[in-house]
Amino acid sequence: MCWLAELELYLDGGRGAKVETAAQLEAYVEGVCRWKLVGCRWEGLMALRAGYCWEAFDDASAVALLSWRDARFLLGGEPTLSAEAVLASMHFRSWKEADATPRHLCAVLRQLPVSGLRAFLRLCTGLSSLPHGGLAKRISVFKSSRFYAHTCFHQLSLPSFASAAKLRNALETVLASIAVSPALADLDDV
């Protein structure tokens, strides 16, 4: 079926209303696309946003209408990740003003590729991306005698590092052992 004939079937609830101008056609196409992409599954999308509740779907096949990108956004947040977003999700505790390690960590995170930022989030939170609306509990960075993380508590413990290069080497060693979902690979480092 020709796309124009299909449009005519959707016009005016299928009652055969005619489009007379290019502006009307453009508005109609935009409306149909908006309805097909979001409107017809609005209730289910809102259920996903509120916490993924199967009972909100009349039919579980409604989930199949979502592209994997739509579902990933609704469940996992923005498809892109920036160092600034990660830094905004952190706060430093028990560091003296004279200690440069917090500044070094910020500098190192700003230099990491997206895949490195995902691994850092995974290290500190168990997540590979920031949820829509940000983290409910920020990542706390504490001074410690050794480098380790408490994923459940969103905590990172770091010793003092004399330079950003030494911190970067230590962080890259740790991040190299952290697996991030291959489903995110096409979104990284673009």
C-alpha positions as CSV (number, residue, x, y, z in Angstrom):
1,M,0.0,0.0,0.0
2,C,1.3,3.5,-0.9
3,W,2.2,5.6,2.1
4,L,-0.2,8.3,0.9
5,A,-3.1,5.8,0.8
6,E,-2.1,4.7,4.3
7,L,-2.1,8.3,5.5
8,E,-5.7,8.7,4.2
9,L,-6.8,5.7,6.2
10,Y,-5.5,7.3,9.4
11,L,-7.0,10.7,8.6
12,D,-9.9,11.7,10.7
13,G,-10.1,8.3,12.4
14,G,-10.2,6.6,9.1
15,R,-13.3,8.5,7.9
16,G,-11.6,9.7,4.8
17,A,-10.8,13.4,5.6
18,K,-8.7,14.9,2.9
19,V,-5.4,16.9,3.3
20,E,-5.6,20.0,1.1
21,T,-2.3,21.8,1.8
22,A,1.3,20.8,2.3
23,A,1.2,22.3,5.8
24,Q,-1.8,20.1,6.7
25,L,0.0,17.1,5.3
26,E,3.1,17.9,7.4
27,A,1.1,18.4,10.6
28,Y,-0.8,15.2,9.9
29,V,2.4,13.1,9.3
30,E,3.9,14.5,12.5
31,G,0.8,13.7,14.4
32,V,0.6,10.1,13.1
33,C,4.3,9.5,13.8
34,R,3.9,10.9,17.3
35,W,0.9,8.7,17.9
36,K,2.6,5.6,16.5
37,L,5.8,6.2,18.4
38,V,4.5,7.4,21.8
39,G,0.8,8.1,22.0
40,C,-0.6,4.6,21.4
41,R,1.7,3.3,24.2
42,W,1.7,6.2,26.5
43,E,0.3,4.3,29.5
44,G,2.9,1.6,29.1
45,L,5.8,4.1,28.7
46,M,4.7,5.9,31.9
47,A,4.6,2.5,33.7
48,L,8.2,1.8,32.6
49,R,9.3,5.3,33.7
50,A,7.7,4.8,37.1
51,G,9.3,1.4,37.6
52,Y,8.5,-1.1,34.9
53,C,5.3,-2.6,36.1
54,W,3.9,-5.4,33.9
55,E,0.4,-5.0,35.2
56,A,0.2,-1.6,33.4
57,F,0.3,-3.4,30.1
58,D,-2.9,-4.9,28.7
59,D,-0.8,-7.2,26.7
60,A,2.9,-8.0,27.3
61,S,3.4,-7.7,23.6
62,A,3.2,-4.0,24.0
63,V,6.8,-4.1,25.2
64,A,7.7,-5.4,21.7
65,L,6.6,-2.1,20.3
66,L,9.5,-0.4,22.0
67,S,12.8,-0.2,20.1
68,W,15.7,-1.4,22.2
69,R,16.9,2.2,22.3
70,D,13.5,3.4,23.8
71,A,13.5,0.6,26.4
72,R,17.1,1.3,27.3
73,F,16.4,5.0,27.7
74,L,13.3,4.3,29.9
75,L,15.1,1.8,32.0
76,G,18.7,3.1,32.0
77,G,18.7,6.8,31.3
78,E,20.4,8.8,28.7
79,P,22.2,6.9,25.9
80,T,25.2,9.2,26.2
81,L,27.3,9.8,29.2
82,S,29.5,12.8,30.0
83,A,32.2,13.3,32.5
84,E,30.4,16.4,33.8
85,A,27.3,14.2,34.5
86,V,29.4,11.7,36.4
87,L,31.1,14.5,38.3
88,A,27.8,16.0,39.2
89,S,26.8,12.7,40.7
90,M,29.8,12.6,43.1
91,H,30.9,14.3,46.2
92,F,34.2,14.2,48.1
93,R,34.3,13.4,51.8
94,S,37.1,13.5,54.4
95,W,39.6,15.2,52.0
96,K,41.8,18.1,53.2
97,E,42.0,21.1,51.0
98,A,45.7,20.6,50.5
99,D,45.2,17.1,49.0
100,A,45.1,17.3,45.2
101,T,43.6,13.8,44.7
102,P,40.0,15.0,44.3
103,R,41.2,17.5,41.6
104,H,43.3,14.8,40.0
105,L,40.3,12.4,39.9
106,C,38.1,15.1,38.3
107,A,40.8,15.8,35.7
108,V,41.2,12.0,34.9
109,L,37.4,11.5,34.6
110,R,37.2,14.4,32.1
111,Q,39.8,12.6,30.0
112,L,38.2,9.2,30.0
113,P,36.2,8.0,26.9
114,V,32.6,7.1,27.4
115,S,33.4,3.4,27.8
116,G,35.8,4.4,30.7
117,L,33.1,6.5,32.3
118,R,30.7,3.6,32.1
119,A,33.2,1.3,33.7
120,F,33.8,3.9,36.5
121,L,30.1,4.1,37.2
122,R,29.9,0.3,37.2
123,L,32.8,0.2,39.7
124,C,31.1,2.7,42.0
125,T,27.4,1.9,41.6
126,G,27.0,-1.3,39.6
127,L,25.3,0.8,36.9
128,S,26.6,1.4,33.4
129,S,24.7,4.6,32.9
130,L,23.1,7.3,34.9
131,P,19.3,6.8,35.4
132,H,16.8,9.3,34.1
133,G,16.8,12.0,36.6
134,G,20.2,11.1,38.1
135,L,21.4,9.0,40.9
136,A,19.1,8.9,44.0
137,K,22.3,8.5,46.1
138,R,25.5,10.3,45.0
139,I,28.8,8.6,44.8
140,S,30.9,9.4,47.9
141,V,34.6,9.5,47.4
142,F,36.5,8.9,50.6
143,K,40.2,9.2,51.5
144,S,41.6,5.7,52.4
145,S,44.9,3.8,52.6
146,R,43.9,1.7,49.6
147,F,41.9,1.9,46.3
148,Y,38.5,0.1,46.6
149,A,34.8,0.6,46.0
150,H,31.6,-0.3,47.8
151,T,29.1,-0.7,44.9
152,C,26.0,-1.1,47.2
153,F,26.8,2.1,49.0
154,H,28.0,4.1,46.0
155,Q,31.3,4.7,47.6
156,L,34.8,4.9,46.3
157,S,37.8,4.9,48.6
158,L,41.1,6.3,47.3
159,P,44.6,6.8,48.7
160,S,46.3,10.1,48.0
161,F,48.0,10.4,44.7
162,A,50.9,12.8,44.0
163,S,49.9,13.3,40.4
164,A,47.0,12.9,38.0
165,A,49.2,10.5,35.9
166,K,49.6,8.1,38.9
167,L,45.9,8.2,39.6
168,R,45.1,7.6,35.9
169,N,47.3,4.6,35.8
170,A,45.8,3.1,39.0
171,L,42.2,3.9,37.8
172,E,42.9,2.4,34.3
173,T,44.2,-0.8,35.9
174,V,41.1,-1.2,37.9
175,L,38.7,-0.2,35.1
176,A,40.3,-2.7,32.7
177,S,38.8,-5.5,34.8
178,I,35.3,-4.2,34.8
179,A,32.9,-5.5,32.2
180,V,30.3,-3.2,30.6
181,S,27.4,-4.6,28.7
182,P,28.1,-5.1,25.0
183,A,24.7,-3.7,24.2
184,L,26.1,-0.3,25.1
185,A,29.1,-0.6,22.8
186,D,27.5,1.2,19.8
187,L,26.7,4.1,22.0
188,D,30.2,4.6,23.3
189,D,32.9,6.9,22.1
190,V,30.9,8.4,19.3
